[in-house]
Amino acid sequence: MIDAIEERLKAPPECDQEELNQDLFSECSSAITNYLSGQPFKEFCDSIYFSRFLQWKWLERQPVTKNTFRQYRVLGKGGFGEVCACQVRSSGKMYACKRLEKKRIKKRKGEAMALNEKQILESVNSRFVVSLGYAYETKDALNLVLTIMNGGDLKFHIHNMGAPGFSIHRAIFYSAEITCGLHDLHKQRIVYRDLKPENILLDDHGHIRISDLGLAVRIPSGEKIKGRVGTVGYMAPEVVRNERYEMSPDWFGLGCIIYEMIAGQAPFRKRKEKVKREEVDRRVKEDTESYDDEKFTEEAKSICSMLLKKDVKDRLGCRNGSCASDVKAHPFFKNINFKRLETGKAPFGNPPFDKVPFELDPHAVYAKDVLDIEQFSTVKGVTIDGKDNDFYAKFSTGSVSIPWQNEMCETSVYKDLNVFNADGSPTPDLTPYDQQSNPPKKGFFSRLFGRQKQPEGSKPTRRASR
């Protein structure tokens, strides 16, 4: 451990300190793990706390069906179907349900893309990326139950909330959170590849999350990939040229978003400009963006120009193996405290970043009229067969552990049900039925977490299961 600390202190400032910190406590962690795996773990396995833990894990793995949720209004439209609001019946937590129609997926040969998005969402646990809570199937569709984001997307806020664009402080705040989201993805070797305002969503509290990971891909360590995917005007030059790349397209996309948040239009294509794709691609590869708008500060011009470099070797976040730490250190973010920002708790830096820059009106709808959402046409000539069922089984895996556990805590289900008798004896749900004096109560949660009748004057106590 001392050797690791000395190595960290000797490291040059431009080094990624998070990578240096990875092994800082490895020896201590190993020693503690070895100790806990002995007698303490044996005692835990023999305790009522382990029985309670098994109950929670059993509940977590219960089958998930359409009856697990209440379905509400349509929120929008995805590539393979509608996105609706839904609510978990047992806890009351609200989510967004992204519906992928089975026949539409098969017709477009989108199985690999759908499964890839599901698996990446399942593996990422970041407050700056939408979380996958559940994945299940119905007769006609595959369903991804995701973090609900009621604040609309950045495109709507940039172009439909008064004059186009944001104040510089609002642009800095959202840019900082997007940078944190990209950092969380890149740490898992995931390149996003479709960064644009439509894919950045706001929650009820004014924070953003990156959404729609359909084009994201995990890159094996030490390798590069190629693929001309993304949105015209936001794709990096190396993507347009169909060259190999790692994480560089995401930093170019961040530059495009920062530019658009400030100027009110994308750097290589004016809003509603009628221009051929080939011309936009030429601009991305050859033209230098303009900074005529007086809203651009020197720091804003600097970070945009550095992120929008045509040559990957010169681009901020890509120089000499640098990454998000290079971007976070730019003077554009000088008043942001990234450690505070990553906790989600204010203040997030020096004023005006002591709070979120824009507070949402809970009664407003930050989207176009849902009546304008086009209905999907019926898919004809597609038949579901046995091979498709193998794919559906890989997709429909039920609840995702960390989001499900967070849901139980956030909605007070864990607090209300994790109860033990005051004298330390097991409650009826931890006692074999043939040893119980009273029959179990009716109802799913009551059967699982039934409470023993307490002696007069005594109260049940809550203890966190460990």
Secondary structure, 3 states (H helix, E strand, C coil): CHHHHHHHHHCCCCCCHHHHHCCCCHHHHHHHHHHHCCHHHHHHHCCHHHHHHHHHHHHHCCCCCHHHEEEEEEEEECCCCEEEEEEECCCCCEEEEEEEEHHHHHHCCCHHHHHHHHHHHHHCCCCCECCEEEEEECCCEEEEEEECCCCCEHHHHHHHCCCCCCCHHHHHHHHHHHHHHHHHHHHCCEECCCCCHHHEEECCCCCEEECCCCCCEECCCCCCECCCCCCCCCCCHHHHCCCCECCHHHHHHHHHHHHHHHHCCCCCCCCCCCCCHHHHHHHHHHCCCCCCCCCCCHHHHHHHHHHCCCCHHHCCCCHHHCCHHHHHCCHHHCCECHHHHHHCCCCCECCCCCCCCCCCCCCCCCCCCHHHCCCCCCCCCCCCCHHHHHHHHHHCCEECHHHHHHHHHHCCHHHHHCEECCCCCCCHHHCCHHHCCCCCCCCHHHHHCCCCCCCCCCCCEECCCC
